[in-house]
Amino acid sequence: MVIEKSRALYDQVYEILREGIINLKYHPGSFLTEASVAEELQVSRMPVRVAIRKLENEGWLIADFRKKIKVRDITAKDVKEIYQLRKILEITALRTIFEKNLTWEYSFKLEEIVVRIRAAQHDPYQWELHDTEFHMEIVKVLDNERINRIYKNNQDELIRIGIFCEKPQAHVQDIIDGLYEFIKGMRDKDYDKAFDILNREHIIAGEDMAIAKLSCPSVKTN
C-alpha cells in the first residue's frame, strides 16, 4: 500500500478494502479481521477499524456476535431486486430517449463508452465498470438526481455480481457485438430492436446468469 501523506489514512484503507470487496479480492462470505487487514496493508489497526466500521454502515461488511467480520454474500434476493430496479429505470429511460428524439445524440455518447468496454474486455473489473457506465448514461436522460443516486448506489453491486458471474470470453464478445447493434437500432430509430437488446441481452440474461451461478452446488447462497 502506497500511503499518500495528504490524505487521511483511514480513507485510503477504506478505498482499498471497498475496491477489494467489489473486485472479489475479498470473496463474498469470506472473513476479515482488523489484525489481518492491518498486516496486509502494513498499517496500524486504528485506521483499519475506522474503515471497517464505515464499510459495515454501507452494508459491505457484516460483524457477527463473535466479532468476526464477514464480506456480505451475494444472494438471489440481491440479484432479483437489483435487476428489477434496472428494468424499471433503464426501460423507462430508453423510452424517454426515443420519445424526446434524442437517439442520435445518445448513440454517440454510448458509442464512446462501448469503445472503452471493448478495450477492457480482458480485465473483468474494468469491463464491468464501463458496462455499468453505459447503462448509467442511459438512465441520466431522466434528469433526476435522486434516480441517479439510486442507480449509482447499485452500480458497485452490479460490478461485483458481474465479476462473480465469470463471463466466458465468447459471451463478453457477444455483449459487445450486441451493444453496437443497440446503437445501430437507436440511429435507425428502431425502438423495438433497441428495447429487445437492452431487455433480453442485458437485463434478463444478466439476471439469469447470476442466478445460475448462485445455484451451482459449489457456490454458497443465502
Helices and strands as residue ranges (DSSP letters): H 9-22, E 31-32, H 34-41, H 45-58, E 61-63, E 69-71, H 76-99, H 103-119, H 124-139, G 140-142, H 145-164, H 169-187, H 191-196, I 197-204, H 205-215
